[in-house]
Amino acid sequence: LRTASCAYKAITSRSFGIGDTFGKKEKVEEDRFMREQEKKFFEQKKAEMDEKMHATELAAFEASVAPAMAEAENALSKTGDKISVAGLEAIAKWKLGL
């Protein structure tokens, strides 16, 4: 009788041990999935923020460089010289110290 009860305890504790193991594995998988989802979410938010920052920086850059480009083009047109838009932009950046 004692042997049977010891065997029963071993079997029941063993099944709980397996259940715990599966439960822990499920928890690990759930945690991994949540970390991946959070990572994707934060990457998406960062991309959106970078896009907004790029747009505002580009607008600020254009606002500061455009007048310098117009001034350089005006000065060159008085002497009859022609320059490409990329060249005008380079001169404007140089003049502004960018």
C-alpha positions in Angstrom: 0.0 0.0 0.0 2.8 2.4 0.8 4.6 1.6 -2.5 1.4 2.4 -4.4 0.9 5.7 -2.7 4.6 6.7 -3.4 4.2 5.7 -7.0 1.0 7.7 -7.3 2.7 10.8 -5.8 5.6 10.4 -8.2 3.3 10.2 -11.2 1.1 13.1 -10.2 4.1 15.4 -9.4 5.6 14.3 -12.7 2.6 15.4 -14.7 2.6 18.8 -12.9 6.2 19.1 -13.7 5.6 18.6 -17.4 2.7 21.0 -17.3 4.9 23.6 -15.6 7.5 23.1 -18.3 5.0 23.6 -21.1 3.6 26.6 -19.2 7.0 28.1 -18.9 7.8 27.5 -22.6 4.5 29.2 -23.5 5.3 32.1 -21.3 8.7 32.4 -23.0 7.2 32.3 -26.4 4.6 34.9 -25.4 7.3 37.2 -24.0 9.3 36.8 -27.2 6.3 37.6 -29.4 5.5 40.7 -27.3 9.1 41.9 -27.5 9.0 41.5 -31.3 5.7 43.4 -31.5 7.1 46.2 -29.3 10.2 46.4 -31.4 8.2 46.6 -34.6 6.0 49.3 -33.0 8.9 51.4 -31.9 10.7 51.0 -35.2 7.6 52.2 -37.0 7.2 55.2 -34.6 10.9 56.0 -35.1 10.5 55.9 -38.8 7.5 58.3 -38.6 9.4 60.6 -36.3 12.4 60.6 -38.7 10.1 61.3 -41.6 8.6 64.3 -39.8 11.9 65.6 -38.7 13.3 65.2 -42.2 10.4 67.2 -43.6 10.8 70.0 -41.1 14.6 70.1 -41.5 14.2 70.1 -45.2 11.7 73.1 -45.0 14.1 75.0 -42.7 17.0 74.2 -45.0 15.1 75.4 -48.1 14.0 78.6 -46.2 17.6 79.4 -45.4 19.3 78.3 -48.6 16.8 79.5 -51.2 17.5 83.3 -50.6 21.2 82.7 -50.8 20.7 80.7 -54.1 18.6 83.6 -55.5 21.3 86.1 -54.5 24.1 84.0 -56.1 22.0 83.5 -59.3 21.3 87.3 -59.4 24.9 88.1 -59.1 26.0 85.6 -61.8 23.2 86.7 -64.2 24.6 90.3 -64.1 27.8 89.1 -65.6 26.1 86.7 -68.0 27.3 83.5 -66.3 25.1 80.4 -66.0 25.3 77.8 -63.3 23.4 74.6 -62.5 21.0 74.3 -59.6 23.4 72.0 -57.9 26.1 74.6 -58.3 23.9 77.3 -56.9 23.1 75.2 -53.9 26.8 74.5 -53.3 27.6 78.2 -53.4 24.7 79.0 -51.1 25.8 76.3 -48.6 29.3 77.7 -48.8 28.1 81.2 -48.2 26.0 80.2 -45.2 28.8 78.0 -43.8 26.8 74.8 -44.0 
